[in-house]
C-alpha cells in the first residue's frame, strides 16, 4: 500500500556474475540494449546473460528498468510524481497537488535462472502469465460408471 510522495521505488537484482549482454522484451519482439544505467521501457521480460549463466526476469506488471554497467538490474515498481508536473515548474513548500501511484500495488515476477539463455523458455513463461490456465482436464483415464 504505497503512500509515498515524489519518490521512486525500484527492485534491485544483483547478478553475482559478469554480464556480457542484455536483452529486453519489446512489443512484438526483443532488443539488445546497453547496460548504461539509463532507464528504458520493459515489455514482458529482461534478461542478463553471462558466459555460462543467465537470468531472465519476467513480469507483465513492470514497465521500466535500468541496468547498471556491472549488470545490476533495477526494476522500476513505483513512481509518485505530482500529476502533470513539468519542469521547470517548482512545487511550493505548502501545496495540495495530488501524486500518482498511490494505493495497493501487486506484482507477479518470475526469475528464471538458466545455464544458457533460452528464449523459448522465457517466451513460455510470458505466455503462462498472459494466458493463465483456467480449466484443466483432470479425469482422463478414470473408468466410466455404467
MDTraj code that builds the backbone (N, CA, C; nanometers):
import mdtraj as md
import numpy as np

residues = "UNK UNK UNK UNK UNK UNK UNK UNK UNK UNK UNK UNK UNK UNK UNK UNK UNK UNK UNK UNK UNK UNK UNK UNK UNK UNK UNK UNK UNK UNK UNK UNK UNK UNK UNK UNK UNK UNK UNK UNK UNK UNK UNK UNK UNK UNK UNK UNK UNK UNK UNK UNK UNK UNK UNK UNK UNK UNK UNK UNK UNK UNK UNK UNK UNK UNK UNK UNK UNK UNK UNK UNK UNK UNK UNK UNK UNK UNK UNK UNK UNK UNK UNK UNK UNK UNK UNK UNK UNK UNK UNK UNK UNK UNK UNK UNK UNK UNK UNK UNK UNK UNK UNK UNK UNK UNK UNK UNK UNK UNK UNK UNK UNK UNK UNK UNK UNK UNK UNK UNK UNK UNK UNK UNK UNK UNK UNK UNK UNK UNK UNK UNK UNK UNK UNK UNK UNK UNK UNK UNK UNK UNK UNK UNK UNK UNK".split()
xyz = np.array([
    [0.0859, -0.1169, 0.0000],
    [0.0000, 0.0000, 0.0000],
    [0.0902, 0.1228, 0.0000],
    [0.1116, 0.1795, -0.1169],
    [0.2071, 0.2884, -0.1340],
    [0.1414, 0.4220, -0.1029],
    [0.2033, 0.4993, -0.0162],
    [0.1543, 0.6340, 0.0167],
    [0.2656, 0.7368, 0.0039],
    [0.3750, 0.7008, -0.0609],
    [0.4879, 0.7919, -0.0768],
    [0.4583, 0.9011, -0.1770],
    [0.5181, 1.0149, -0.1550],
    [0.5023, 1.1262, -0.2467],
    [0.6356, 1.1706, -0.3031],
    [0.6380, 1.1932, -0.4349],
    [0.7577, 1.2411, -0.5022],
    [0.8769, 1.1472, -0.4779],
    [0.8506, 1.0174, -0.4904],
    [0.9510, 0.9145, -0.4668],
    [0.9524, 0.8142, -0.5814],
    [1.0583, 0.7328, -0.5848],
    [1.0758, 0.6287, -0.6845],
    [1.1137, 0.5007, -0.6102],
    [1.0469, 0.3896, -0.6434],
    [1.0756, 0.2618, -0.5793],
    [1.1240, 0.1631, -0.6845],
    [1.2421, 0.1047, -0.6600],
    [1.2997, 0.0090, -0.7541],
    [1.3315, -0.1209, -0.6812],
    [1.3123, -0.2325, -0.7527],
    [1.3542, -0.3635, -0.7048],
    [1.4891, -0.3929, -0.7690],
    [1.5901, -0.4198, -0.6867],
    [1.7268, -0.4370, -0.7349],
    [1.7637, -0.5848, -0.7362],
    [1.8163, -0.6317, -0.8506],
    [1.8642, -0.7690, -0.8660],
    [2.0113, -0.7617, -0.9059],
    [2.0985, -0.8091, -0.8150],
    [2.2425, -0.8118, -0.8445],
    [2.2785, -0.9524, -0.8927],
    [2.3352, -0.9655, -1.0113],
    [2.3522, -1.0977, -1.0706],
    [2.4571, -1.1880, -1.0054],
    [2.5644, -1.1352, -0.9529],
    [2.6679, -1.2210, -0.8944],
    [2.7562, -1.2888, -0.9991],
    [2.7487, -1.2438, -1.1234],
    [2.8360, -1.2950, -1.2292],
    [2.8616, -1.1818, -1.3280],
    [2.9597, -1.1990, -1.4127],
    [2.9930, -1.0976, -1.5120],
    [2.8909, -1.1037, -1.6255],
    [2.8242, -0.9920, -1.6497],
    [2.7211, -0.9849, -1.7526],
    [2.7842, -0.9315, -1.8804],
    [2.7631, -1.0015, -1.9909],
    [2.8184, -0.9581, -2.1196],
    [2.7123, -0.9062, -2.2149],
    [2.5837, -0.9355, -2.1862],
    [2.4777, -0.8966, -2.2788],
    [2.3472, -0.8769, -2.2041],
    [2.2639, -0.7901, -2.2589],
    [2.1310, -0.7632, -2.2038],
    [2.0311, -0.7676, -2.3185],
    [1.9165, -0.8316, -2.2941],
    [1.8075, -0.8354, -2.3913],
    [1.6787, -0.7987, -2.3191],
    [1.6021, -0.7073, -2.3780],
    [1.4727, -0.6674, -2.3212],
    [1.3607, -0.7052, -2.4165],
    [1.2474, -0.7446, -2.3591],
    [1.1285, -0.7667, -2.4390],
    [1.0733, -0.6335, -2.4873],
    [1.0196, -0.6338, -2.6070],
    [0.9529, -0.5170, -2.6642],
    [0.8214, -0.5649, -2.7229],
    [0.7261, -0.4770, -2.7468],
    [0.6018, -0.5232, -2.8085],
    [0.6308, -0.5926, -2.9417],
    [0.6012, -0.7210, -2.9484],
    [0.6210, -0.7968, -3.0706],
    [0.7611, -0.8484, -3.0940],
    [0.8514, -0.8329, -2.9981],
    [0.9870, -0.8811, -3.0206],
    [1.0787, -0.8607, -2.9028],
    [1.2061, -0.8375, -2.9321],
    [1.3076, -0.8161, -2.8292],
    [1.4189, -0.7311, -2.8889],
    [1.4980, -0.6714, -2.7979],
    [1.6056, -0.5837, -2.8433],
    [1.7216, -0.5926, -2.7449],
    [1.8431, -0.5919, -2.7983],
    [1.9618, -0.5821, -2.7153],
    [1.9826, -0.4360, -2.6773],
    [2.0091, -0.4124, -2.5510],
    [2.0284, -0.2745, -2.5042],
    [2.1569, -0.2627, -2.4240],
    [2.2035, -0.1393, -2.4142],
    [2.3252, -0.1103, -2.3389],
    [2.2992, -0.1204, -2.1891],
    [2.4037, -0.1539, -2.1159],
    [2.3997, -0.1529, -1.9693],
    [2.4650, -0.0224, -1.9259],
    [2.3892, 0.0860, -1.9416],
    [2.4446, 0.2192, -1.9214],
    [2.3778, 0.2964, -1.8075],
    [2.2902, 0.2299, -1.7312],
    [2.2247, 0.2952, -1.6193],
    [2.1059, 0.3816, -1.6576],
    [2.0790, 0.3958, -1.7864],
    [1.9629, 0.4740, -1.8297],
    [1.8370, 0.3885, -1.8202],
    [1.7251, 0.4524, -1.7876],
    [1.6005, 0.3779, -1.7803],
    [1.5398, 0.3617, -1.9192],
    [1.4946, 0.2400, -1.9462],
    [1.4285, 0.2058, -2.0710],
    [1.2947, 0.1397, -2.0399],
    [1.2015, 0.1415, -2.1360],
    [1.0767, 0.0685, -2.1148],
    [1.1011, -0.0823, -2.1185],
    [1.0189, -0.1547, -2.0461],
    [1.0265, -0.3008, -2.0435],
    [0.8907, -0.3558, -2.0824],
    [0.8907, -0.4566, -2.1670],
    [0.7668, -0.5240, -2.2056],
    [0.7871, -0.6735, -2.1851],
    [0.7280, -0.7277, -2.0837],
    [0.7261, -0.8710, -2.0525],
    [0.8520, -0.9254, -1.9852],
    [0.9719, -0.8917, -2.0346],
    [1.0905, -0.9520, -1.9727],
    [1.2157, -0.8696, -1.9983],
    [1.3154, -0.8989, -1.9153],
    [1.4520, -0.8556, -1.9406],
    [1.5414, -0.9739, -1.9077],
    [1.6550, -0.9820, -1.9738],
    [1.7496, -1.0907, -1.9483],
    [1.8905, -1.0361, -1.9466],
    [1.9676, -1.0851, -1.8515],
    [2.1104, -1.0532, -1.8469],
    [2.1837, -1.1852, -1.8666],
    [2.2843, -1.1812, -1.9525],
    [2.3476, -1.3038, -1.9994],
    [2.4970, -1.2991, -1.9716],
    [2.5454, -1.4045, -1.9063],
    [2.6881, -1.4200, -1.8818],
    [2.7436, -1.5315, -1.9678],
    [2.8669, -1.5741, -1.9390],
    [2.9292, -1.6790, -2.0199],
    [2.8620, -1.8146, -2.0017],
    [2.8292, -1.8517, -1.8797],
    [2.7686, -1.9835, -1.8562],
    [2.6487, -1.9761, -1.7620],
    [2.5889, -1.8583, -1.7514],
    [2.4720, -1.8394, -1.6667],
    [2.3930, -1.7186, -1.7160],
    [2.2627, -1.7267, -1.7045],
    [2.1752, -1.6165, -1.7453],
    [2.0603, -1.6047, -1.6473],
    [2.0096, -1.4847, -1.6340],
    [1.8902, -1.4595, -1.5528],
    [1.7909, -1.3849, -1.6395],
    [1.6686, -1.4368, -1.6440],
    [1.5593, -1.3655, -1.7104],
    [1.4571, -1.3285, -1.6035],
    [1.4106, -1.2050, -1.6089],
    [1.3080, -1.1571, -1.5166],
    [1.1845, -1.1293, -1.6006],
    [1.0755, -1.1990, -1.5678],
    [0.9523, -1.1914, -1.6457],
    [0.8437, -1.1288, -1.5588],
    [0.7789, -1.0241, -1.6111],
    [0.6674, -0.9622, -1.5400],
    [0.5827, -0.8810, -1.6371],
    [0.4525, -0.8934, -1.6229],
    [0.3600, -0.8106, -1.7007],
    [0.3261, -0.6830, -1.6245],
    [0.3773, -0.6701, -1.5015],
    [0.3422, -0.5595, -1.4131],
    [0.4499, -0.4526, -1.4025],
    [0.5647, -0.4755, -1.4642],
    [0.6762, -0.3811, -1.4594],
    [0.6935, -0.3210, -1.5982],
    [0.7060, -0.1889, -1.6045],
    [0.7107, -0.1216, -1.7349],
    [0.8394, -0.0456, -1.7625],
    [0.9304, -0.0411, -1.6655],
    [1.0552, 0.0305, -1.6865],
    [1.1652, -0.0275, -1.6005],
    [1.2896, -0.0124, -1.6475],
    [1.4041, -0.0623, -1.5725],
    [1.5304, 0.0042, -1.6220],
    [1.6334, -0.0089, -1.5397],
    [1.7669, 0.0278, -1.5850],
    [1.8605, -0.0853, -1.5467],
    [1.9675, -0.0991, -1.6236],
    [2.0710, -0.1976, -1.5945],
    [2.2021, -0.1219, -1.5858],
    [2.2673, -0.1356, -1.4712],
    [2.3939, -0.0678, -1.4481],
    [2.5054, -0.1369, -1.5266],
    [2.6204, -0.0710, -1.5392],
    [2.7291, -0.1287, -1.6192],
    [2.7873, -0.2561, -1.5594],
    [2.7592, -0.2836, -1.4301],
    [2.8032, -0.4101, -1.3701],
    [2.6981, -0.5205, -1.3830],
    [2.5869, -0.4920, -1.4530],
    [2.4819, -0.5906, -1.4736],
    [2.3704, -0.5879, -1.3710],
    [2.3791, -0.4994, -1.2735],
    [2.2721, -0.4881, -1.1734],
    [2.1456, -0.4375, -1.2395],
    [2.0365, -0.5130, -1.2221],
    [1.9065, -0.4784, -1.2790],
    [1.8257, -0.4042, -1.1732],
    [1.7669, -0.2905, -1.2126],
    [1.6833, -0.2123, -1.1214],
    [1.5467, -0.1918, -1.1880],
    [1.4492, -0.2728, -1.1439],
    [1.3135, -0.2665, -1.1981],
    [1.2376, -0.1523, -1.1319],
    [1.1783, -0.0650, -1.2104],
    [1.1002, 0.0456, -1.1564],
    [0.9608, -0.0047, -1.1233],
    [0.9282, -0.0068, -0.9942],
    [0.7977, -0.0541, -0.9498],
    [0.6983, 0.0608, -0.9344],
    [0.7408, 0.1684, -0.8733],
    [0.6502, 0.2811, -0.8487],
    [0.7208, 0.4136, -0.8670],
    [0.6438, 0.5084, -0.9106],
    [0.6851, 0.6487, -0.9136],
    [0.5726, 0.7249, -0.8451],
    [0.6029, 0.8341, -0.7869],
    [0.4949, 0.9133, -0.7291],
    [0.5189, 1.0629, -0.7508],
    [0.5337, 1.1037, -0.8778],
    [0.5457, 1.2473, -0.9048],
    [0.4087, 1.3141, -0.8928],
    [0.4113, 1.4436, -0.8905],
    [0.2852, 1.5180, -0.8920],
    [0.2207, 1.5029, -1.0287],
    [0.0877, 1.4945, -1.0304],
    [0.0162, 1.4893, -1.1577],
    [0.0524, 1.6116, -1.2426],
    [0.0771, 1.5898, -1.3702],
    [0.1043, 1.6969, -1.4667],
    [0.2124, 1.7921, -1.4176],
    [0.3163, 1.7383, -1.3578],
    [0.4273, 1.8186, -1.3095],
    [0.5335, 1.8237, -1.4182],
    [0.5564, 1.9397, -1.4731],
    [0.6513, 1.9552, -1.5821],
    [0.7611, 2.0527, -1.5416],
    [0.8855, 2.0161, -1.5715],
    [0.9962, 2.1084, -1.5478],
    [0.9804, 2.2267, -1.6406],
    [1.0120, 2.3453, -1.6013],
    [1.0853, 2.3834, -1.4807],
    [0.9940, 2.4286, -1.3656],
    [0.8644, 2.3919, -1.3676],
    [0.7736, 2.4305, -1.2600],
    [0.8285, 2.3831, -1.1259],
    [0.8267, 2.4698, -1.0278],
    [0.8743, 2.4370, -0.8938],
    [0.7546, 2.4284, -0.8001],
    [0.7424, 2.3161, -0.7306],
    [0.6306, 2.2948, -0.6389],
    [0.6561, 2.3733, -0.5108],
    [0.5578, 2.4538, -0.4678],
    [0.5771, 2.5305, -0.3441],
    [0.5849, 2.4393, -0.2210],
    [0.6443, 2.4899, -0.1140],
    [0.6605, 2.4141, 0.0109],
    [0.5260, 2.3628, 0.0621],
    [0.4245, 2.4483, 0.0627],
    [0.2901, 2.4085, 0.1067],
    [0.2015, 2.4022, -0.0176],
    [0.1398, 2.2851, -0.0404],
    [0.0595, 2.2667, -0.1611],
    [-0.0397, 2.1534, -0.1376],
    [-0.1310, 2.1380, -0.2307],
    [-0.2245, 2.0257, -0.2245],
    [-0.2287, 1.9514, -0.3577],
    [-0.1176, 1.9511, -0.4310],
    [-0.1099, 1.8792, -0.5573],
    [-0.1151, 1.7283, -0.5313],
    [-0.2017, 1.6547, -0.6015],
    [-0.2053, 1.5095, -0.5830],
    [-0.0852, 1.4431, -0.6503],
    [-0.0480, 1.3252, -0.5989],
    [0.0624, 1.2490, -0.6563],
    [0.0101, 1.1178, -0.7157],
    [0.0877, 1.0609, -0.8068],
    [0.0473, 0.9377, -0.8767],
    [0.0858, 0.8132, -0.7980],
    [0.0400, 0.6981, -0.8483],
    [0.0774, 0.5645, -0.7985],
    [0.0476, 0.5427, -0.6503],
    [-0.0608, 0.5973, -0.6019],
    [-0.0972, 0.5784, -0.4626],
    [-0.1836, 0.4542, -0.4464],
    [-0.1741, 0.3886, -0.3317],
    [-0.2603, 0.2749, -0.3016],
    [-0.1911, 0.1406, -0.3145],
    [-0.2739, 0.0375, -0.3266],
    [-0.2243, -0.1002, -0.3295],
    [-0.1757, -0.1364, -0.4693],
    [-0.0591, -0.1980, -0.4749],
    [0.0000, -0.2462, -0.5997],
    [0.0430, -0.3899, -0.5789],
    [0.0158, -0.4742, -0.6753],
    [0.0582, -0.6135, -0.6691],
    [0.1413, -0.6451, -0.7927],
    [0.2461, -0.7252, -0.7729],
    [0.3357, -0.7613, -0.8813],
    [0.3536, -0.9121, -0.8840],
    [0.3530, -0.9681, -1.0031],
    [0.3900, -1.1077, -1.0213],
    [0.5176, -1.1057, -1.1042],
    [0.6238, -1.1539, -1.0441],
    [0.7552, -1.1501, -1.1075],
    [0.8166, -1.2894, -1.1007],
    [0.8589, -1.3409, -1.2153],
    [0.9300, -1.4686, -1.2200],
    [1.0764, -1.4421, -1.2503],
    [1.1627, -1.5141, -1.1815],
    [1.3061, -1.5063, -1.2075],
    [1.3495, -1.6438, -1.2569],
    [1.3984, -1.6486, -1.3803],
    [1.4425, -1.7744, -1.4407],
    [1.5947, -1.7769, -1.4439],
    [1.6519, -1.8745, -1.3783],
    [1.7968, -1.8933, -1.3778],
    [1.8289, -2.0039, -1.4778],
    [1.9152, -1.9726, -1.5748],
    [1.9456, -2.0674, -1.6823],
    [2.0957, -2.0758, -1.7034],
    [2.1446, -2.1954, -1.7391],
    [2.2872, -2.2075, -1.7686],
    [2.3198, -2.1355, -1.8998],
    [2.2311, -2.1460, -1.9987],
    [2.2434, -2.0678, -2.1215],
    [2.1087, -2.0020, -2.1479],
    [2.1113, -1.8864, -2.2061],
    [1.9875, -1.8136, -2.2314],
    [1.8994, -1.8925, -2.3268],
    [1.7744, -1.9148, -2.2869],
    [1.6791, -1.9933, -2.3659],
    [1.5554, -1.9070, -2.3904],
    [1.5501, -1.8432, -2.5066],
    [1.4388, -1.7545, -2.5386],
    [1.3059, -1.8286, -2.5391],
    [1.3037, -1.9536, -2.5823],
    [1.1792, -2.0308, -2.5825],
    [1.1250, -2.0475, -2.4409],
    [1.2124, -2.0721, -2.3450],
    [1.1697, -2.0857, -2.2049],
    [1.1143, -1.9534, -2.1517],
    [1.1797, -1.8441, -2.1866],
    [1.1328, -1.7120, -2.1443],
    [0.9959, -1.6828, -2.2061],
    [0.9815, -1.7088, -2.3355],
    [0.8531, -1.6850, -2.4028],
    [0.7423, -1.7725, -2.3459],
    [0.7753, -1.8954, -2.3069],
    [0.6753, -1.9832, -2.2448],
    [0.6289, -1.9256, -2.1115],
    [0.7195, -1.8658, -2.0356],
    [0.6814, -1.8044, -1.9077],
    [0.5969, -1.6802, -1.9312],
    [0.6301, -1.6008, -2.0323],
    [0.5474, -1.4849, -2.0675],
    [0.4069, -1.5311, -2.1037],
    [0.3971, -1.6343, -2.1862],
    [0.2665, -1.6872, -2.2265],
    [0.1897, -1.7391, -2.1062],
    [0.2568, -1.8065, -2.0133],
    [0.1909, -1.8562, -1.8921],
    [0.1298, -1.7410, -1.8122],
    [0.1989, -1.6282, -1.8087],
    [0.1466, -1.5127, -1.7361],
    [0.0340, -1.4435, -1.8141],
    [0.0497, -1.4343, -1.9457],
    [-0.0518, -1.3674, -2.0271],
    [-0.1810, -1.4468, -2.0359],
    [-0.1680, -1.5781, -2.0457],
    [-0.2846, -1.6657, -2.0620],
    [-0.2803, -1.7773, -1.9587],
    [-0.3119, -1.7445, -1.8326],
    [-0.3044, -1.8465, -1.7274],
    [-0.4067, -1.9578, -1.7507],
    [-0.3725, -2.0751, -1.7024],
    [-0.4600, -2.1904, -1.7133],
    [-0.5879, -2.1644, -1.6344],
    [-0.7016, -2.1785, -1.6991],
    [-0.8298, -2.1543, -1.6342],
    [-0.8979, -2.2865, -1.6002],
    [-0.8871, -2.3821, -1.6882],
    [-0.9500, -2.5114, -1.6661],
    [-0.8579, -2.6196, -1.7188],
    [-0.8636, -2.7344, -1.6550],
    [-0.7781, -2.8446, -1.6971],
    [-0.8565, -2.9746, -1.6859],
    [-0.8332, -3.0642, -1.7781],
    [-0.8957, -3.1970, -1.7741],
    [-0.8180, -3.2810, -1.6738],
    [-0.8835, -3.3187, -1.5653],
    [-0.8149, -3.3966, -1.4618],
    [-0.8749, -3.5352, -1.4442],
    [-0.9751, -3.5708, -1.5263],
    [-1.0388, -3.7016, -1.5085],
    [-1.0003, -3.8005, -1.6168],
    [-0.9099, -3.7659, -1.7039],
    [-0.8684, -3.8552, -1.8121],
    [-0.8170, -3.9873, -1.7526],
    [-0.8658, -4.0960, -1.8079],
    [-0.8195, -4.2251, -1.7609],
    [-0.9035, -4.2856, -1.6499],
    [-1.0003, -4.2129, -1.5961],
    [-1.0840, -4.2709, -1.4920],
    [-1.1859, -4.3646, -1.5575],
    [-1.2185, -4.4738, -1.4924],
    [-1.3141, -4.5680, -1.5505],
    [-1.4531, -4.5051, -1.5599],
    [-1.5261, -4.5421, -1.6654],
    [-1.6620, -4.4895, -1.6788],
    [-1.7534, -4.5613, -1.5810],
    [-1.8560, -4.4930, -1.5406],
    [-1.9539, -4.5502, -1.4462],
    [-2.0785, -4.5833, -1.5259],
    [-2.0998, -4.7097, -1.5517],
    [-2.2153, -4.7521, -1.6308],
    [-2.3169, -4.8194, -1.5417],
])
top = md.Topology()
chain = top.add_chain()
for i, resn in enumerate(residues, 1):
    res = top.add_residue(resn, chain, resSeq=i)
    for name in ("N", "CA", "C"):
        top.add_atom(name, md.element.get_by_symbol(name[0]), res)
traj = md.Trajectory(xyz[None], top)
